[in-house]
Amino acid sequence: MRNMSDDHTHVQEFFTARAADWDARFPDDGPAYDAAVADLGLREGDRVLDAGCGTGRALPPLRAAVGASGVVLGADLTPAMLQAAVRAGRHRDGQLLLTDVAALPLRSESLDAVFGAGLIAHLPHPARNLRELARVVRPGGTLALFHPIGRAALAARQGRQITPDDLRAEASLRPLLAGSGWRMTSYVDADDRFLALAVREG
């Protein structure tokens, strides 16, 4: 059985190797991020976390959605990704936290929403990790699990097949969320986007 430090090392190595050119590899994803953030239904003054924020591409649309009175946090485990976010100027749109989304330094029920782009595939213990995200969101708050490409298109890009045990399959994700304090409210898996929305149960 792997321990948590092994999980962290693997994730950090994966993203450290890719941080410098991450944005350049996916230059056209901006509108997809904007649309996903819009679907999260944020309001002026809301408090939102970008979990596994990477280079911070969601931070500008999140800041635009919650306005100057809102709170935007970006949490990531990989220092090189956060450094890339700073180089891109995105630290001006949200406070960056070098932390594990499995153990957030946040009060319970202190947030209105969580946005997670490409997050679910990198969670070492998905049920436990989603419960931690639920802990920091108030009842009735929202979660968006997003990817700027659908499951089939991503698998084709990576030269693999979708497997039945894919966590992002609706039949897998719905009960996973339900067991972790979330109720899925919508699910889209199209070629140009993957977006599952959920509400924090009371």
C-alpha positions as CSV (number, residue, x, y, z in Angstrom):
1,M,0.0,0.0,0.0
2,R,1.4,3.4,-0.9
3,N,1.6,6.0,1.8
4,M,0.6,9.6,1.4
5,S,4.1,10.9,0.8
6,D,4.5,8.5,-2.2
7,D,1.3,9.9,-3.6
8,H,2.5,13.5,-3.2
9,T,5.9,12.7,-4.7
10,H,4.3,11.1,-7.8
11,V,1.9,14.0,-8.4
12,Q,4.6,16.6,-7.8
13,E,7.0,14.9,-10.2
14,F,4.3,14.7,-12.9
15,F,3.4,18.4,-12.7
16,T,6.9,19.8,-12.0
17,A,8.1,18.3,-15.3
18,R,5.2,20.0,-17.1
19,A,4.8,23.3,-15.3
20,A,7.1,25.5,-17.5
21,D,5.2,24.9,-20.7
22,W,1.8,23.9,-19.4
23,D,-0.1,26.9,-20.6
24,A,1.7,26.9,-24.0
25,R,0.6,23.3,-24.6
26,F,-3.1,24.2,-24.1
27,P,-3.4,27.8,-25.3
28,D,-7.1,27.6,-26.4
29,D,-8.6,26.4,-23.2
30,G,-9.5,29.8,-21.8
31,P,-13.1,30.0,-23.1
32,A,-13.8,26.5,-21.8
33,Y,-12.6,27.6,-18.3
34,D,-14.8,30.8,-18.6
35,A,-17.9,28.7,-19.5
36,A,-17.3,26.2,-16.6
37,V,-16.9,29.0,-14.1
38,A,-20.1,30.6,-15.3
39,D,-21.9,27.3,-14.8
40,L,-20.7,27.2,-11.2
41,G,-23.2,30.1,-10.5
42,L,-21.0,32.2,-8.3
43,R,-22.3,35.5,-7.0
44,E,-20.6,38.8,-6.0
45,G,-18.9,38.3,-2.6
46,D,-18.7,34.5,-2.7
47,R,-15.7,32.6,-1.4
48,V,-14.3,30.0,-3.8
49,L,-11.4,27.6,-3.9
50,D,-9.6,26.4,-7.1
51,A,-8.5,23.0,-5.9
52,G,-5.4,21.8,-7.7
53,C,-5.1,25.2,-9.4
54,G,-2.0,24.4,-11.3
55,T,-0.9,27.5,-13.2
56,G,-4.0,29.3,-12.1
57,R,-5.9,29.5,-15.4
58,A,-9.3,29.5,-13.5
59,L,-8.4,32.3,-11.2
60,P,-9.2,35.3,-13.5
61,P,-12.7,34.0,-14.4
62,L,-13.3,33.1,-10.7
63,R,-12.2,36.6,-9.6
64,A,-14.5,38.2,-12.3
65,A,-17.4,36.1,-11.0
66,V,-17.0,36.9,-7.3
67,G,-15.9,40.5,-7.7
68,A,-13.5,42.6,-5.5
69,S,-15.5,41.7,-2.4
70,G,-15.2,37.9,-3.0
71,V,-12.4,35.6,-1.9
72,V,-10.5,33.5,-4.4
73,L,-8.0,30.8,-3.3
74,G,-5.9,28.6,-5.4
75,A,-4.4,25.5,-3.8
76,D,-1.8,23.3,-5.4
77,L,0.8,20.8,-4.2
78,T,3.4,21.6,-6.8
79,P,5.6,24.7,-6.2
80,A,6.6,24.9,-9.9
81,M,2.9,25.2,-10.9
82,L,2.3,28.0,-8.4
83,Q,5.5,29.7,-9.6
84,A,4.1,29.5,-13.2
85,A,0.9,31.1,-11.9
86,V,2.8,34.0,-10.4
87,R,4.8,34.5,-13.6
88,A,1.5,34.7,-15.5
89,G,0.3,37.3,-13.0
90,R,-2.6,35.2,-11.8
91,H,-1.6,35.6,-8.2
92,R,-3.3,39.0,-8.5
93,D,-6.7,37.3,-8.9
94,G,-6.4,35.0,-6.0
95,Q,-4.4,34.0,-3.0
96,L,-2.1,31.0,-3.8
97,L,-1.7,28.2,-1.2
98,L,1.0,25.6,-1.4
99,T,-1.0,22.8,0.2
100,D,-2.5,19.4,-0.4
101,V,-6.3,19.5,-1.2
102,A,-6.5,16.3,1.0
103,A,-5.7,18.4,4.1
104,L,-6.8,22.0,3.5
105,P,-5.8,24.8,6.0
106,L,-9.4,26.1,5.9
107,R,-12.2,26.3,8.4
108,S,-15.2,23.9,8.0
109,E,-18.0,25.4,5.9
110,S,-15.9,28.5,5.1
111,L,-16.4,28.5,1.3
112,D,-19.3,28.8,-1.1
113,A,-17.8,26.7,-3.9
114,V,-14.9,24.6,-5.1
115,F,-13.7,24.4,-8.7
116,G,-11.5,21.5,-9.7
117,A,-10.0,21.4,-13.2
118,G,-8.5,18.0,-14.1
119,L,-8.5,17.2,-10.4
120,I,-10.4,13.9,-10.0
121,A,-7.8,11.8,-11.9
122,H,-5.0,13.0,-9.6
123,L,-6.7,12.4,-6.3
124,P,-4.9,9.5,-4.5
125,H,-7.9,8.7,-2.3
126,P,-11.0,10.1,-4.2
127,A,-13.7,9.5,-1.6
128,R,-11.6,10.8,1.3
129,N,-10.4,13.7,-0.8
130,L,-13.9,14.7,-1.9
131,R,-15.0,14.6,1.7
132,E,-12.3,17.1,2.6
133,L,-13.6,19.4,-0.1
134,A,-17.1,18.9,1.3
135,R,-15.9,19.8,4.8
136,V,-14.8,23.3,3.7
137,V,-18.0,24.1,1.8
138,R,-21.2,25.3,3.4
139,P,-24.3,23.2,2.9
140,G,-25.9,24.2,-0.4
141,G,-22.5,25.3,-1.8
142,T,-21.3,23.9,-5.1
143,L,-18.6,21.8,-6.6
144,A,-17.5,21.8,-10.3
145,L,-15.3,19.0,-11.6
146,F,-14.1,20.2,-15.0
147,H,-11.8,19.2,-17.8
148,P,-11.6,21.2,-21.1
149,I,-11.8,18.0,-23.1
150,G,-14.3,15.1,-22.8
151,R,-13.3,11.6,-21.6
152,A,-13.4,10.0,-25.1
153,A,-11.4,12.8,-26.7
154,L,-8.8,12.8,-23.9
155,A,-8.4,9.0,-24.1
156,A,-7.9,9.3,-27.9
157,R,-5.3,12.1,-27.4
158,Q,-3.5,9.9,-24.9
159,G,-3.7,6.8,-27.1
160,R,-5.8,4.7,-24.7
161,Q,-9.3,3.4,-24.3
162,I,-11.9,4.5,-21.8
163,T,-12.2,1.8,-19.2
164,P,-15.3,0.9,-17.3
165,D,-13.7,1.8,-13.9
166,D,-13.0,5.4,-15.0
167,L,-13.8,7.6,-12.0
168,R,-15.3,10.2,-14.3
169,A,-17.9,7.9,-15.8
170,E,-21.3,9.1,-14.6
171,A,-22.1,5.7,-13.1
172,S,-18.9,5.9,-11.1
173,L,-18.9,9.6,-10.2
174,R,-22.4,9.9,-9.0
175,P,-22.2,7.4,-6.1
176,L,-18.6,8.5,-5.3
177,L,-19.9,12.1,-4.8
178,A,-23.0,10.9,-2.9
179,G,-20.8,9.0,-0.5
180,S,-18.6,12.0,0.0
181,G,-21.2,14.6,1.0
182,W,-22.2,15.8,-2.5
183,R,-25.3,15.4,-4.7
184,M,-24.6,15.5,-8.4
185,T,-26.9,18.0,-10.2
186,S,-25.6,17.9,-13.8
187,Y,-23.1,15.9,-15.9
188,V,-21.8,16.8,-19.3
189,D,-19.2,14.7,-21.2
190,A,-18.9,16.1,-24.7
191,D,-15.8,16.2,-26.9
192,D,-15.0,19.8,-26.0
193,R,-15.7,19.7,-22.2
194,F,-16.3,17.6,-19.2
195,L,-18.3,19.2,-16.4
196,A,-19.9,17.6,-13.4
197,L,-21.7,19.9,-10.9
198,A,-22.7,18.9,-7.4
199,V,-24.3,20.5,-4.4
200,R,-23.0,20.1,-0.8
201,E,-25.6,18.2,1.2
202,G,-26.8,19.7,4.4
